[in-house]
Amino acid sequence: MIETRSIANAEFFDTEAARISELSRELAERFLAGGRLLAIGLTPQDLSDAHHVAVEFVHPVIVGKRALPALALRPDELERLATPVDAVIAFGMPARAPDGCLTIGFAPGAATWVFDPPTTEPLIRQELVETLYHVLWETVHVYLEHLGSSGGGAGASGFLYPFLERDAESSLGRVRDDVAASVRAKAREVGALREQTIGDGSHIAAVADVIGERLAAGAKVLALGSGGSATDAADLVTDLHALGWPAVDLTADSAILTALANDIGPAVLFQRQVIAHGLTGDVAVAFSTSGGSPNVLEALAEARRRGLVTVAIVGYGGGQITGRLADHVISVDSDYVPRIQEAQATVYHLLCELVPVGPEWARQIRPGTTASNASLLEPSPSPVSTRRLVQRS
């Protein structure tokens, strides 16, 4: 599983680095002209990517970099809200947008800018696409500095782009080439981090066994996280639904979240929902890049008090969670959010690949199906998932 991902990652970004750099420049021009980045998606998984894009652009993690206008929209909202100066990124569907919009898609014919990952495995494709939009978010700031006549250099992001500090008068062509080189370097970085995080796979397999055993015994999964981690929680829940298992996304109810945040405080956002949903034997899966988000810590503590199995998928070497609040910790040894999230996507995708299918799916799979040839059918005419998740043999 990891080797397949490593090969696809290297091939995709080595091939597309120059085009990604050029697209980043065009996005910067749109932002400087007052445009926005509008993200749309077809299925629940696609929408999780759309929301992830939006939160990354409007909530920069590089100190001193500007927040950029981005929105996650339903496809039917696009025609009413898009303007010709905007850019549209579409997941799982063509980027149908008003004339003049820059469009980005991930299948042949889906947009003006098409990036088609070199694999037919949907989960791996999603991981590559996530790295791509993270890299776009990172590199667009370089072009904003250059095109915005800021005096050259990379500003507060200079630690990411030392070549711009060395040569503040670089021509646009030089910047384009250097950004392309940076794209390749970032891809190599996440490839190495992914391999380091997974290791020999035994830890991931053990956690998948625990989750599978609890689900088979009648339990459910509660998933939670903030910001980009909220989109990971939503994605995990949708993937588990596609496998035929019960799961609850604690980030989904805007009325509950805003009421608690407004009247009590953000630390209880998930803790109160664990009280409402959690039963002994359920599994709480918490995502946190820092390992120290107060709302995640409170939720895990509550989950433990109520007898839930607790799983934490975290960065920063585990942060405050390691050895204290989670029965099972899968830690990414990095302190840089985009790379952490990309490695975490591989973690929860592997968990879904290793957890067996639920009873309702098992009835639809022919005898003799194995992990290499299982292809799960949609449970209903409405498209719950476009991903093909396979059961373990």
One Martini backbone bead per residue (centre of mass of N, CA, C, O) as a GRO file, in nm:
protein
  393
    1MET     BB    1   0.057   0.062  -0.022
    2ILE     BB    2   0.302   0.255   0.009
    3GLU     BB    3   0.445   0.208  -0.260
    4THR     BB    4   0.217   0.305  -0.439
    5ARG     BB    5   0.216   0.593  -0.326
    6SER     BB    6   0.512   0.673  -0.384
    7ILE     BB    7   0.503   0.644  -0.689
    8ALA     BB    8   0.268   0.838  -0.748
    9ASN     BB    9   0.384   1.089  -0.613
   10ALA     BB   10   0.642   1.119  -0.784
   11GLU     BB   11   0.513   1.124  -1.065
   12PHE     BB   12   0.314   1.357  -1.038
   13PHE     BB   13   0.512   1.595  -0.936
   14ASP     BB   14   0.728   1.574  -1.151
   15THR     BB   15   0.528   1.633  -1.389
   16GLU     BB   16   0.348   1.896  -1.248
   17ALA     BB   17   0.521   2.130  -1.127
   18ALA     BB   18   0.512   2.352  -1.349
   19ARG     BB   19   0.200   2.377  -1.358
   20ILE     BB   20   0.159   2.449  -1.062
   21SER     BB   21   0.319   2.710  -1.074
   22GLU     BB   22   0.144   2.850  -1.289
   23LEU     BB   23  -0.123   2.833  -1.136
   24SER     BB   24  -0.032   2.997  -0.892
   25ARG     BB   25   0.001   3.258  -1.050
   26GLU     BB   26  -0.294   3.283  -1.147
   27LEU     BB   27  -0.418   3.294  -0.867
   28ALA     BB   28  -0.275   3.549  -0.773
   29GLU     BB   29  -0.403   3.733  -0.985
   30ARG     BB   30  -0.692   3.694  -0.888
   31PHE     BB   31  -0.659   3.799  -0.600
   32LEU     BB   32  -0.547   4.085  -0.684
   33ALA     BB   33  -0.835   4.132  -0.851
   34GLY     BB   34  -1.068   4.010  -0.634
   35GLY     BB   35  -1.075   3.717  -0.617
   36ARG     BB   36  -1.188   3.379  -0.578
   37LEU     BB   37  -1.211   3.061  -0.417
   38LEU     BB   38  -1.413   2.797  -0.550
   39ALA     BB   39  -1.556   2.508  -0.394
   40ILE     BB   40  -1.654   2.187  -0.525
   41GLY     BB   41  -1.889   1.901  -0.475
   42LEU     BB   42  -2.060   1.595  -0.498
   43THR     BB   43  -1.976   1.431  -0.265
   44PRO     BB   44  -1.894   1.403   0.058
   45GLN     BB   45  -1.592   1.375  -0.005
   46ASP     BB   46  -1.570   1.616  -0.195
   47LEU     BB   47  -1.669   1.826   0.017
   48SER     BB   48  -1.431   1.792   0.209
   49ASP     BB   49  -1.231   1.919   0.013
   50ALA     BB   50  -1.368   2.190  -0.024
   51HIS     BB   51  -1.346   2.271   0.277
   52HIS     BB   52  -1.042   2.243   0.300
   53VAL     BB   53  -0.963   2.460   0.104
   54ALA     BB   54  -1.105   2.698   0.239
   55VAL     BB   55  -0.964   2.686   0.521
   56GLU     BB   56  -0.672   2.726   0.422
   57PHE     BB   57  -0.710   3.013   0.285
   58VAL     BB   58  -0.862   3.166   0.539
   59HIS     BB   59  -0.637   3.002   0.741
   60PRO     BB   60  -0.340   3.083   0.801
   61VAL     BB   61  -0.024   2.930   0.926
   62ILE     BB   62   0.141   3.168   0.829
   63VAL     BB   63   0.295   3.411   0.961
   64GLY     BB   64   0.186   3.709   0.788
   65LYS     BB   65  -0.023   3.591   0.609
   66ARG     BB   66  -0.278   3.610   0.408
   67ALA     BB   67  -0.601   3.600   0.375
   68LEU     BB   68  -0.808   3.410   0.154
   69PRO     BB   69  -1.070   3.399  -0.058
   70ALA     BB   70  -1.291   3.127   0.038
   71LEU     BB   71  -1.529   2.872  -0.084
   72ALA     BB   72  -1.782   2.638  -0.005
   73LEU     BB   73  -1.992   2.479  -0.249
   74ARG     BB   74  -2.258   2.408  -0.405
   75PRO     BB   75  -2.320   2.350  -0.727
   76ASP     BB   76  -2.594   2.529  -0.732
   77GLU     BB   77  -2.436   2.799  -0.630
   78LEU     BB   78  -2.233   2.887  -0.847
   79GLU     BB   79  -2.400   3.049  -1.058
   80ARG     BB   80  -2.492   3.273  -0.843
   81LEU     BB   81  -2.181   3.347  -0.712
   82ALA     BB   82  -2.011   3.368  -0.952
   83THR     BB   83  -1.732   3.528  -1.106
   84PRO     BB   84  -1.503   3.596  -1.360
   85VAL     BB   85  -1.257   3.637  -1.137
   86ASP     BB   86  -1.274   3.361  -1.049
   87ALA     BB   87  -1.201   3.047  -0.893
   88VAL     BB   88  -1.243   2.690  -0.974
   89ILE     BB   89  -1.278   2.394  -0.770
   90ALA     BB   90  -1.330   2.048  -0.865
   91PHE     BB   91  -1.493   1.760  -0.715
   92GLY     BB   92  -1.620   1.495  -0.901
   93MET     BB   93  -1.647   1.728  -1.128
   94PRO     BB   94  -1.724   1.963  -1.326
   95ALA     BB   95  -1.624   2.309  -1.389
   96ARG     BB   96  -1.898   2.485  -1.381
   97ALA     BB   97  -1.864   2.816  -1.514
   98PRO     BB   98  -1.830   3.116  -1.577
   99ASP     BB   99  -1.713   3.318  -1.784
  100GLY     BB  100  -1.357   3.364  -1.692
  101CYS     BB  101  -1.300   3.141  -1.522
  102LEU     BB  102  -1.098   2.964  -1.334
  103THR     BB  103  -1.027   2.607  -1.380
  104ILE     BB  104  -1.033   2.307  -1.165
  105GLY     BB  105  -0.942   1.958  -1.218
  106PHE     BB  106  -0.952   1.560  -1.200
  107ALA     BB  107  -1.046   1.521  -1.507
  108PRO     BB  108  -1.104   1.478  -1.812
  109GLY     BB  109  -1.268   1.780  -1.903
  110ALA     BB  110  -1.328   1.940  -1.617
  111ALA     BB  111  -1.114   2.167  -1.716
  112THR     BB  112  -0.862   2.376  -1.785
  113TRP     BB  113  -0.730   2.259  -1.525
  114VAL     BB  114  -0.573   1.942  -1.533
  115PHE     BB  115  -0.538   1.680  -1.275
  116ASP     BB  116  -0.424   1.337  -1.327
  117PRO     BB  117  -0.375   1.093  -1.143
  118PRO     BB  118  -0.157   0.790  -1.157
  119THR     BB  119  -0.445   0.642  -1.057
  120THR     BB  120  -0.728   0.421  -0.967
  121GLU     BB  121  -0.711   0.490  -0.667
  122PRO     BB  122  -0.912   0.689  -0.485
  123LEU     BB  123  -0.748   0.739  -0.222
  124ILE     BB  124  -0.485   0.821  -0.361
  125ARG     BB  125  -0.594   1.051  -0.525
  126GLN     BB  126  -0.679   1.222  -0.284
  127GLU     BB  127  -0.396   1.260  -0.164
  128LEU     BB  128  -0.277   1.409  -0.409
  129VAL     BB  129  -0.481   1.640  -0.415
  130GLU     BB  130  -0.421   1.751  -0.136
  131THR     BB  131  -0.130   1.825  -0.189
  132LEU     BB  132  -0.189   2.019  -0.419
  133TYR     BB  133  -0.364   2.231  -0.257
  134HIS     BB  134  -0.149   2.291  -0.052
  135VAL     BB  135   0.070   2.392  -0.249
  136LEU     BB  136  -0.093   2.622  -0.362
  137TRP     BB  137  -0.120   2.774  -0.097
  138GLU     BB  138   0.184   2.814  -0.053
  139THR     BB  139   0.274   2.939  -0.345
  140VAL     BB  140   0.086   3.187  -0.380
  141HIS     BB  141   0.250   3.375  -0.186
  142VAL     BB  142   0.491   3.418  -0.365
  143TYR     BB  143   0.335   3.565  -0.594
  144LEU     BB  144   0.214   3.787  -0.422
  145GLU     BB  145   0.484   3.916  -0.355
  146HIS     BB  146   0.585   3.960  -0.646
  147LEU     BB  147   0.324   4.098  -0.778
  148GLY     BB  148   0.278   4.308  -0.519
  149SER     BB  149   0.531   4.480  -0.465
  150SER     BB  150   0.704   4.397  -0.179
  151GLY     BB  151   1.033   4.372  -0.252
  152GLY     BB  152   1.050   4.089  -0.226
  153GLY     BB  153   1.055   3.790  -0.138
  154ALA     BB  154   0.891   3.580   0.131
  155GLY     BB  155   0.885   3.686   0.398
  156ALA     BB  156   0.738   3.490   0.641
  157SER     BB  157   0.811   3.242   0.420
  158GLY     BB  158   1.129   3.214   0.394
  159PHE     BB  159   1.175   2.924   0.517
  160LEU     BB  160   1.046   2.794   0.245
  161TYR     BB  161   1.204   3.034   0.043
  162PRO     BB  162   1.528   3.106   0.022
  163PHE     BB  163   1.571   3.187  -0.281
  164LEU     BB  164   1.424   3.468  -0.254
  165GLU     BB  165   1.625   3.596  -0.053
  166ARG     BB  166   1.881   3.575  -0.234
  167ASP     BB  167   1.678   3.686  -0.488
  168ALA     BB  168   1.475   3.955  -0.505
  169GLU     BB  169   1.520   4.006  -0.841
  170SER     BB  170   1.369   3.803  -0.965
  171SER     BB  171   1.233   3.669  -1.210
  172LEU     BB  172   0.950   3.517  -1.301
  173GLY     BB  173   1.093   3.269  -1.423
  174ARG     BB  174   1.257   3.200  -1.172
  175VAL     BB  175   1.022   3.162  -0.982
  176ARG     BB  176   0.884   2.934  -1.137
  177ASP     BB  177   1.121   2.732  -1.111
  178ASP     BB  178   1.148   2.736  -0.799
  179VAL     BB  179   0.861   2.644  -0.735
  180ALA     BB  180   0.879   2.374  -0.880
  181ALA     BB  181   1.104   2.268  -0.697
  182SER     BB  182   0.936   2.291  -0.437
  183VAL     BB  183   0.717   2.091  -0.511
  184ARG     BB  184   0.903   1.845  -0.524
  185ALA     BB  185   1.004   1.867  -0.232
  186LYS     BB  186   0.728   1.834  -0.091
  187ALA     BB  187   0.668   1.553  -0.204
  188ARG     BB  188   0.910   1.416  -0.073
  189GLU     BB  189   0.836   1.484   0.217
  190VAL     BB  190   0.561   1.334   0.232
  191GLY     BB  191   0.666   1.059   0.150
  192ALA     BB  192   0.855   1.022   0.396
  193LEU     BB  193   0.641   1.073   0.618
  194ARG     BB  194   0.455   0.843   0.545
  195GLU     BB  195   0.657   0.613   0.587
  196GLN     BB  196   0.725   0.680   0.882
  197THR     BB  197   0.436   0.658   1.002
  198ILE     BB  198   0.374   0.358   0.911
  199GLY     BB  199   0.599   0.174   0.848
  200ASP     BB  200   0.506  -0.167   0.880
  201GLY     BB  201   0.180  -0.139   0.972
  202SER     BB  202   0.106  -0.269   1.254
  203HIS     BB  203  -0.037  -0.035   1.398
  204ILE     BB  204  -0.265   0.008   1.198
  205ALA     BB  205  -0.374  -0.282   1.208
  206ALA     BB  206  -0.446  -0.280   1.510
  207VAL     BB  207  -0.654  -0.052   1.497
  208ALA     BB  208  -0.837  -0.183   1.286
  209ASP     BB  209  -0.911  -0.423   1.463
  210VAL     BB  210  -1.052  -0.267   1.686
  211ILE     BB  211  -1.264  -0.128   1.514
  212GLY     BB  212  -1.384  -0.384   1.387
  213GLU     BB  213  -1.470  -0.521   1.653
  214ARG     BB  214  -1.661  -0.297   1.752
  215LEU     BB  215  -1.850  -0.292   1.510
  216ALA     BB  216  -1.929  -0.600   1.519
  217ALA     BB  217  -2.055  -0.542   1.824
  218GLY     BB  218  -2.233  -0.252   1.769
  219ALA     BB  219  -2.076  -0.013   1.725
  220LYS     BB  220  -1.942   0.321   1.695
  221VAL     BB  221  -1.827   0.616   1.532
  222LEU     BB  222  -1.651   0.904   1.651
  223ALA     BB  223  -1.577   1.215   1.487
  224LEU     BB  224  -1.300   1.463   1.523
  225GLY     BB  225  -1.231   1.820   1.457
  226SER     BB  226  -1.040   2.104   1.341
  227GLY     BB  227  -1.082   2.228   1.052
  228GLY     BB  228  -0.910   2.026   0.863
  229SER     BB  229  -0.983   1.797   1.069
  230ALA     BB  230  -1.288   1.808   1.013
  231THR     BB  231  -1.265   1.695   0.722
  232ASP     BB  232  -1.147   1.425   0.809
  233ALA     BB  233  -1.384   1.333   0.980
  234ALA     BB  234  -1.592   1.340   0.752
  235ASP     BB  235  -1.445   1.141   0.566
  236LEU     BB  236  -1.439   0.896   0.751
  237VAL     BB  237  -1.745   0.867   0.786
  238THR     BB  238  -1.810   0.825   0.485
  239ASP     BB  239  -1.634   0.571   0.450
  240LEU     BB  240  -1.786   0.400   0.661
  241HIS     BB  241  -2.058   0.414   0.525
  242ALA     BB  242  -1.955   0.272   0.261
  243LEU     BB  243  -1.901   0.002   0.446
  244GLY     BB  244  -2.160  -0.022   0.657
  245TRP     BB  245  -2.109   0.183   0.903
  246PRO     BB  246  -2.142   0.341   1.199
  247ALA     BB  247  -2.127   0.709   1.198
  248VAL     BB  248  -2.015   1.025   1.355
  249ASP     BB  249  -2.016   1.375   1.290
  250LEU     BB  250  -1.914   1.629   1.519
  251THR     BB  251  -1.889   1.873   1.283
  252ALA     BB  252  -2.192   1.909   1.140
  253ASP     BB  253  -2.353   2.077   1.365
  254SER     BB  254  -2.400   2.411   1.359
  255ALA     BB  255  -2.592   2.465   1.595
  256ILE     BB  256  -2.430   2.332   1.820
  257LEU     BB  257  -2.155   2.467   1.777
  258THR     BB  258  -2.251   2.768   1.805
  259ALA     BB  259  -2.385   2.747   2.080
  260LEU     BB  260  -2.143   2.651   2.245
  261ALA     BB  261  -1.941   2.873   2.164
  262ASN     BB  262  -2.120   3.115   2.263
  263ASP     BB  263  -2.222   3.010   2.567
  264ILE     BB  264  -1.940   2.854   2.665
  265GLY     BB  265  -1.724   2.722   2.454
  266PRO     BB  266  -1.494   2.550   2.252
  267ALA     BB  267  -1.410   2.312   2.450
  268VAL     BB  268  -1.722   2.165   2.428
  269LEU     BB  269  -1.806   2.078   2.138
  270PHE     BB  270  -1.745   1.754   2.177
  271GLN     BB  271  -1.809   1.670   2.466
  272ARG     BB  272  -2.122   1.701   2.452
  273GLN     BB  273  -2.150   1.490   2.216
  274VAL     BB  274  -2.040   1.248   2.366
  275ILE     BB  275  -2.266   1.241   2.572
  276ALA     BB  276  -2.496   1.196   2.356
  277HIS     BB  277  -2.354   0.945   2.180
  278GLY     BB  278  -2.193   0.787   2.385
  279LEU     BB  279  -2.094   0.446   2.424
  280THR     BB  280  -2.001   0.172   2.542
  281GLY     BB  281  -1.753   0.075   2.292
  282ASP     BB  282  -1.706   0.295   2.141
  283VAL     BB  283  -1.545   0.512   1.891
  284ALA     BB  284  -1.296   0.763   1.922
  285VAL     BB  285  -1.192   0.991   1.661
  286ALA     BB  286  -0.906   1.202   1.669
  287PHE     BB  287  -0.812   1.514   1.523
  288SER     BB  288  -0.465   1.654   1.539
  289THR     BB  289  -0.193   1.840   1.466
  290SER     BB  290  -0.096   1.924   1.770
  291GLY     BB  291  -0.222   1.762   2.029
  292GLY     BB  292  -0.380   2.045   2.186
  293SER     BB  293  -0.674   2.070   2.155
  294PRO     BB  294  -0.915   2.140   2.378
  295ASN     BB  295  -1.163   1.995   2.241
  296VAL     BB  296  -1.014   1.724   2.215
  297LEU     BB  297  -0.931   1.671   2.507
  298GLU     BB  298  -1.221   1.676   2.626
  299ALA     BB  299  -1.336   1.446   2.451
  300LEU     BB  300  -1.139   1.221   2.539
  301ALA     BB  301  -1.198   1.233   2.839
  302GLU     BB  302  -1.500   1.166   2.812
  303ALA     BB  303  -1.469   0.899   2.662
  304ARG     BB  304  -1.322   0.754   2.892
  305ARG     BB  305  -1.543   0.786   3.112
  306ARG     BB  306  -1.753   0.616   2.904
  307GLY     BB  307  -1.592   0.366   2.758
  308LEU     BB  308  -1.430   0.445   2.519
  309VAL     BB  309  -1.255   0.414   2.246
  310THR     BB  310  -0.933   0.570   2.179
  311VAL     BB  311  -0.837   0.772   1.890
  312ALA     BB  312  -0.529   0.928   1.772
  313ILE     BB  313  -0.460   1.169   1.507
  314VAL     BB  314  -0.134   1.313   1.502
  315GLY     BB  315   0.094   1.559   1.565
  316TYR     BB  316   0.381   1.656   1.714
  317GLY     BB  317   0.433   1.363   1.843
  318GLY     BB  318   0.127   1.403   2.009
  319GLY     BB  319   0.163   1.591   2.229
  320GLN     BB  320  -0.079   1.581   2.490
  321ILE     BB  321  -0.190   1.283   2.424
  322THR     BB  322   0.034   1.108   2.473
  323GLY     BB  323  -0.032   0.866   2.720
  324ARG     BB  324  -0.328   1.004   2.832
  325LEU     BB  325  -0.610   1.005   2.618
  326ALA     BB  326  -0.519   0.745   2.447
  327ASP     BB  327  -0.514   0.418   2.344
  328HIS     BB  328  -0.454   0.525   2.040
  329VAL     BB  329  -0.157   0.640   1.866
  330ILE     BB  330  -0.111   0.834   1.565
  331SER     BB  331   0.200   0.969   1.468
  332VAL     BB  332   0.328   1.274   1.336
  333ASP     BB  333   0.668   1.382   1.276
  334SER     BB  334   0.552   1.702   1.281
  335ASP     BB  335   0.516   2.089   1.249
  336TYR     BB  336   0.358   2.080   0.960
  337VAL     BB  337   0.044   2.089   0.861
  338PRO     BB  338   0.019   1.986   0.567
  339ARG     BB  339   0.191   1.727   0.608
  340ILE     BB  340   0.029   1.605   0.831
  341GLN     BB  341  -0.244   1.578   0.677
  342GLU     BB  342  -0.137   1.395   0.452
  343ALA     BB  343  -0.057   1.160   0.640
  344GLN     BB  344  -0.337   1.127   0.776
  345ALA     BB  345  -0.490   1.038   0.525
  346THR     BB  346  -0.344   0.770   0.501
  347VAL     BB  347  -0.424   0.652   0.771
  348TYR     BB  348  -0.742   0.649   0.734
  349HIS     BB  349  -0.739   0.492   0.472
  350LEU     BB  350  -0.609   0.236   0.583
  351LEU     BB  351  -0.824   0.174   0.787
  352CYS     BB  352  -1.049   0.137   0.572
  353GLU     BB  353  -0.902  -0.095   0.415
  354LEU     BB  354  -0.891  -0.290   0.688
  355VAL     BB  355  -1.173  -0.270   0.737
  356PRO     BB  356  -1.440  -0.434   0.727
  357VAL     BB  357  -1.729  -0.496   0.610
  358GLY     BB  358  -2.045  -0.466   0.648
  359PRO     BB  359  -2.328  -0.652   0.651
  360GLU     BB  360  -2.473  -0.513   0.405
  361TRP     BB  361  -2.228  -0.566   0.216
  362ALA     BB  362  -2.171  -0.870   0.241
  363ARG     BB  363  -2.437  -0.951   0.086
  364GLN     BB  364  -2.313  -0.822  -0.202
  365ILE     BB  365  -2.078  -1.025  -0.193
  366ARG     BB  366  -1.920  -1.252  -0.345
  367PRO     BB  367  -1.796  -1.539  -0.334
  368GLY     BB  368  -1.436  -1.500  -0.327
  369THR     BB  369  -1.374  -1.237  -0.229
  370THR     BB  370  -1.110  -1.001  -0.232
  371ALA     BB  371  -0.899  -0.742  -0.184
  372SER     BB  372  -0.825  -0.734  -0.505
  373ASN     BB  373  -1.160  -0.762  -0.617
  374ALA     BB  374  -1.320  -0.576  -0.455
  375SER     BB  375  -1.644  -0.410  -0.530
  376LEU     BB  376  -1.838  -0.168  -0.416
  377LEU     BB  377  -2.159  -0.101  -0.393
  378GLU     BB  378  -2.419   0.089  -0.394
  379PRO     BB  379  -2.680   0.116  -0.151
  380SER     BB  380  -2.797   0.351  -0.339
  381PRO     BB  381  -2.892   0.574  -0.578
  382SER     BB  382  -2.751   0.758  -0.405
  383PRO     BB  383  -2.436   0.921  -0.380
  384VAL     BB  384  -2.236   0.835  -0.121
  385SER     BB  385  -1.997   0.704  -0.306
  386THR     BB  386  -1.695   0.697  -0.524
  387ARG     BB  387  -1.556   0.491  -0.362
  388ARG     BB  388  -1.344   0.194  -0.361
  389LEU     BB  389  -1.382  -0.023  -0.115
  390VAL     BB  390  -1.199  -0.279   0.053
  391GLN     BB  391  -1.167  -0.589   0.166
  392ARG     BB  392  -1.032  -0.801   0.376
  393SER     BB  393  -0.913  -1.133   0.348
   0.00000   0.00000   0.00000
